[in-house]
Amino acid sequence: MRLISNIPEFGTLVNNIDCFYNDDIFYTYDVITANELNELFDQKQKPKYIFNDSLDFNEDKYSVPVYSSNLYLEQLVKRFKYGLDQNLIQVPETLLVTHPVNFSINKKLIHRYLLLKLVELFKIDASYSWSGCGKNFDLQYLIDEYNSLLSPPMTNDQWSFLLSPIKKIQPKWYSDNEPEVINDVGISNAGNICLMWDVAIKNVMQHTGISLITESTWTQKAIHFSEKTLYAIVARTFPIWVGGYKQAETWENYGFDTFSDIINHDYQYRNTLLERCWYAIADNIDLITNKEKVQRLRNKFEKRLNENRKILLYENNIEQVNTQKIKSWPLDLQQSINPIVNQFRTFKNKYNNITEI
């Protein structure tokens, strides 16, 4: 059984094979889409299994069985916890709210563009960082989704506004690297997760109550957690995964509080990305735009916010869930991916890689 990979560190690089054999395992590092994989398999045949290290669950249609576990998040927490002086992880004793919400966007993705437009549309008072990448966007994907809806949730004027360029929100980026390396996707040297927290994200988030999180999966019906979610929990904020599919449900399965008694997470079950973005904001707009209410709720639920932080940084919930999931997989797959799993779980400070907010 061969291990084929899209990175050179493990097995045989996929670019170096002519075709997959029917007992191969294809290890995919980071987020990858069904279309990308199926196009590859049309060219090189199909392996026996796909193994992914960054997704928790995936409902996209693949032509090969997919097994995924978020080892990336598991290691990310350890990088953050042990890569920082403990004093730098601390947050203020008081839960002062100067802005009701926060968001942080570097890389260009369509649901992040849509969040920026929704912030403009609803005049949301936000503490934020944004690289400025993706001001203009090909919105055909959203237009196709809009045309597929029998009853779109927004008015014609609102839809027209969402299709217009970003004008009101100005780029505002904090980095520990100078000069910044900017391409058409984002800032490629944004900084490692520890320094980004210390010099930038902490100040963006810690005096807000709600984090508007845009993870790296967008059109896929897949679940992925990264430093974006980690930062929101460390800062003791209420999470909303804008555009996220079953994100809140999965986060609860890790043992975390998603505050569903005050945050409406029904958006996560909507069929289209457009709806998942729209309803994440619209169904919670009374809270998102009310700084005084957010302050009261943050004070009221301080114990629960602190408990979320404790679970993330000082308990092993994520590793336990990953371990149980992997134990349920076919034995030949488990044996073949052991070196990968062990590598993710062998933490060293030198692994404080570049983050991709």
C-alpha positions in Angstrom: 0.0 0.0 0.0 1.6 3.3 -1.1 1.2 6.6 0.6 0.9 9.4 -2.0 0.8 13.0 -0.9 0.4 16.6 -2.1 3.4 17.6 0.0 7.0 16.2 -0.2 7.4 15.4 3.5 5.3 12.3 3.4 5.2 9.4 1.0 5.5 9.9 -2.8 4.7 13.3 -4.2 1.5 13.1 -6.3 3.2 15.0 -9.2 5.8 12.2 -9.4 3.3 9.4 -10.2 1.7 8.5 -13.5 -1.4 7.0 -11.8 -2.9 5.9 -8.6 -3.2 2.2 -7.8 -6.4 0.8 -6.3 -4.7 0.2 -2.9 -3.1 3.6 -2.6 -3.8 6.2 0.1 -3.8 9.8 -1.0 -2.9 12.2 1.9 -4.0 15.7 1.2 -2.5 18.5 3.3 -4.7 21.5 4.2 -8.1 22.3 2.8 -8.9 20.8 -0.7 -12.1 20.7 -2.7 -14.0 17.8 -4.2 -13.7 19.4 -7.7 -9.9 19.5 -7.3 -9.6 15.9 -6.2 -12.1 14.5 -8.8 -10.3 16.3 -11.6 -7.0 14.8 -10.4 -8.6 11.3 -10.3 -9.9 11.8 -13.8 -6.3 12.2 -14.9 -4.6 9.6 -12.6 -7.2 7.0 -11.7 -8.4 6.6 -8.1 -6.7 5.6 -4.8 -8.3 3.4 -2.2 -8.7 6.1 0.4 -8.3 9.9 0.8 -6.9 11.1 4.1 -7.1 14.8 5.1 -5.5 16.5 8.1 -7.5 19.7 8.2 -11.2 18.9 7.9 -13.6 17.6 10.5 -16.4 16.5 8.2 -17.2 16.8 4.5 -20.4 16.2 2.7 -19.1 17.0 -0.7 -19.4 14.2 -3.2 -16.1 12.4 -3.8 -15.5 9.4 -6.0 -13.3 7.9 -3.3 -13.9 7.3 0.5 -12.6 10.3 2.5 -11.3 10.1 6.0 -10.6 13.4 7.7 -9.5 14.6 11.1 -8.5 18.1 12.2 -4.9 17.3 13.3 -4.0 20.8 12.1 -6.2 22.4 14.7 -4.9 20.0 17.4 -1.3 21.0 16.6 -2.2 24.7 16.2 -3.4 24.8 19.8 -0.1 23.4 21.0 1.9 25.8 18.9 0.0 28.7 20.5 0.0 27.4 24.0 3.7 26.5 24.2 5.0 29.0 21.7 4.0 32.0 23.7 5.1 33.2 27.1 2.1 32.5 29.3 1.9 36.2 30.2 1.2 37.0 26.5 -1.8 34.7 26.4 -3.5 36.6 29.2 -6.4 38.9 28.5 -7.7 41.9 30.5 -9.5 41.0 33.7 -12.4 43.2 32.7 -14.6 42.3 29.7 -14.9 45.9 28.4 -16.7 46.1 25.0 -15.8 49.0 22.9 -17.1 47.5 19.6 -19.8 44.8 19.6 -18.0 42.6 17.0 -14.7 41.9 15.4 -13.4 40.3 12.3 -10.0 39.6 10.8 -9.5 39.0 7.1 -6.3 38.5 5.1 -6.8 36.1 2.2 -9.2 36.7 -0.6 -12.3 34.4 -0.5 -15.8 35.0 -1.7 -17.5 34.7 1.7 -15.0 37.1 3.2 -15.9 39.6 0.5 -19.6 39.0 1.4 -19.0 39.6 5.1 -17.3 43.0 4.3 -20.4 43.9 2.2 -22.8 42.8 5.0 -20.8 44.9 7.5 -21.2 47.9 5.2 -24.9 47.1 4.5 -26.0 46.8 8.1 -23.6 49.6 9.3 -22.0 47.3 11.9 -19.6 48.8 14.4 -16.6 46.5 14.2 -13.0 46.3 15.4 -11.2 44.7 12.5 -8.1 43.9 10.5 -8.2 43.5 6.8 -5.4 43.3 4.3 -7.4 45.1 1.6 -7.0 42.1 -0.8 -10.2 41.1 -2.7 -11.8 44.6 -3.0 -13.2 43.5 -6.3 -14.5 40.0 -6.9 -16.0 37.8 -9.5 -19.4 37.2 -7.9 -20.8 34.8 -10.4 -20.9 32.0 -7.9 -23.1 34.1 -5.6 -25.3 35.2 -8.5 -25.9 31.6 -9.5 -26.8 30.7 -5.9 -29.2 33.8 -5.7 -30.9 32.7 -9.0 -31.4 29.2 -7.6 -33.4 30.5 -4.6 -37.2 30.5 -4.8 -37.4 33.3 -2.2 -34.2 35.2 -1.7 -33.9 36.6 1.8 -32.8 40.1 0.8 -34.6 42.9 -1.0 -33.6 43.9 -4.6 -31.9 47.0 -3.3 -29.9 45.0 -0.7 -28.9 42.5 -3.3 -27.7 45.3 -5.6 -25.7 46.7 -2.8 -24.0 43.3 -2.1 -22.9 43.2 -5.7 -21.3 46.6 -5.6 -17.6 47.1 -4.8 -16.3 47.6 -1.2 -16.2 51.3 -0.6 -16.7 52.2 3.0 -14.4 49.8 4.8 -10.7 50.7 4.5 -7.8 48.3 4.8 -6.3 48.1 8.2 -3.6 45.5 8.7 -1.3 44.8 11.6 1.8 42.7 11.0 5.0 41.7 12.8 6.8 41.5 9.4 8.2 44.4 7.4 8.0 44.8 4.5 4.8 42.9 3.9 4.7 40.5 0.9 1.4 41.1 -0.8 0.0 39.2 -3.8 -3.4 38.9 -5.4 -4.6 36.5 -2.7 -3.4 38.2 0.5 -0.4 38.9 2.6 1.8 35.9 2.4 4.1 36.8 5.4 1.4 37.7 7.8 3.4 36.3 10.8 3.2 33.3 13.0 0.2 32.6 15.2 1.9 33.7 18.5 3.3 37.0 17.3 0.1 37.8 15.4 -1.8 37.4 18.6 0.6 39.5 20.6 1.1 42.4 18.2 -2.3 42.5 16.4 -5.2 40.1 17.0 -5.3 40.5 20.7 -5.9 44.2 20.4 -8.5 43.7 17.6 -10.6 41.1 19.6 -10.2 41.5 23.3 -12.5 44.5 23.7 -15.3 43.1 21.6 -18.0 40.6 22.4 -18.7 38.7 19.1 -16.2 37.2 16.6 -17.4 37.0 13.0 -15.3 34.1 11.8 -14.7 33.2 8.1 -12.9 29.9 8.0 -11.1 28.7 4.8 -13.9 26.4 3.6 -16.5 28.4 1.7 -18.4 26.7 -1.1 -17.7 23.2 0.3 -20.1 21.6 2.7 -17.1 20.9 4.9 -15.9 21.9 8.4 -12.6 23.4 9.1 -11.2 25.2 12.2 -8.1 27.2 12.3 -6.4 30.0 14.2 -9.5 32.2 13.4 -11.6 30.1 15.8 -8.7 29.7 18.2 -8.3 33.5 18.5 -12.0 34.0 19.1 -12.0 31.6 22.0 -8.8 32.8 23.6 -10.2 36.4 23.4 -13.4 35.2 25.2 -15.9 36.2 22.6 -19.1 34.6 21.3 -18.4 32.9 17.9 -20.4 33.2 14.7 -19.0 31.3 11.7 -20.2 33.4 8.8 -20.8 31.1 5.8 -19.8 28.1 7.9 -21.5 24.7 7.3 -22.3 22.9 10.6 -19.4 24.7 12.3 -21.3 25.4 15.5 -22.6 21.9 15.8 -19.2 20.4 15.3 -17.6 22.8 17.7 -20.1 21.7 20.3 -19.1 18.1 19.6 -15.6 19.0 20.8 -17.1 20.0 24.1 -17.2 23.8 23.6 -20.0 26.2 24.3 -21.4 28.0 21.2 -23.8 30.1 23.3 -26.8 28.9 21.2 -29.1 30.4 23.9 -28.1 33.9 22.7 -26.6 33.3 19.2 -28.9 31.9 16.5 -26.7 29.3 14.7 -29.5 28.1 12.3 -27.6 29.7 9.4 -25.2 26.7 9.5 -27.8 24.4 8.0 -28.7 26.6 5.0 -28.0 25.0 1.7 -26.2 27.9 -0.1 -23.2 29.9 0.9 -25.1 33.1 0.3 -27.8 32.1 2.8 -25.3 30.9 5.4 -23.6 34.3 5.2 -26.8 36.4 5.1 -28.6 34.6 8.0 -25.5 34.5 10.2 -25.7 38.3 10.3 -29.4 38.9 9.7 -30.7 36.4 12.3 -28.4 38.0 14.9 -28.5 41.6 13.8 -30.3 42.8 17.0 -27.3 41.6 19.1 -24.6 42.4 16.6 -25.6 46.1 16.5 -26.2 46.6 20.2 -23.0 47.3 22.1 -24.7 47.7 25.4 -26.5 44.3 25.1 -23.3 42.6 24.1 -21.5 44.1 27.1 -24.2 42.9 29.5 -24.1 39.4 28.0 -20.4 39.2 28.1 -20.4 40.1 31.7 -23.2 37.7 32.5 -21.5 34.8 30.8 -18.0 35.5 31.9 -17.7 32.1 33.6 -18.8 30.2 30.4 -16.4 32.3 28.2 -13.5 31.5 30.6 -14.5 27.8 30.6 -14.3 27.7 26.8 -10.8 29.2 27.0 -9.7 26.7 29.6 -11.0 23.7 27.5 -9.1 25.0 24.4 -5.8 25.7 26.0 -5.5 23.3 29.0 -7.6 20.2 28.2 -7.1 17.7 25.3 -10.7 17.6 23.9 -9.6 18.1 20.3 -6.9 15.4 20.5 -9.4 13.0 22.2 -12.0 13.5 19.5 -9.4 13.0 16.7 -8.1 9.9 18.4 -11.5 8.3 18.7 -12.3 9.2 15.1 -9.1 7.6 13.7 -9.7 4.5 15.8 -13.0 3.9 13.9 -11.2 3.9 10.5 -10.1 0.9 8.5 -7.0 -0.7 10.1 -4.8 -0.6 7.0 -5.5 3.2 6.8 -4.7 3.7 10.5 -1.4 1.9 10.1 -0.4 3.8 7.0 -1.0 7.3 8.4 0.6 6.7 11.8 3.8 8.6 10.8 1.7 11.6 9.8 -0.4 11.5 13.1 2.8 11.2 15.1 4.4 14.1 13.3 1.5 16.4 14.1 1.6 15.3 17.7 5.4 15.9 18.1 5.4 19.5 18.9 8.4 21.7 18.7 8.6 25.5 18.8 10.2 25.6 15.3 6.8 24.6 13.9 5.3 28.1 14.6 4.6 28.5 10.9 3.0 31.4 9.0 -0.7 31.9 9.8 -3.2 32.5 7.1 -5.8 34.8 8.6 
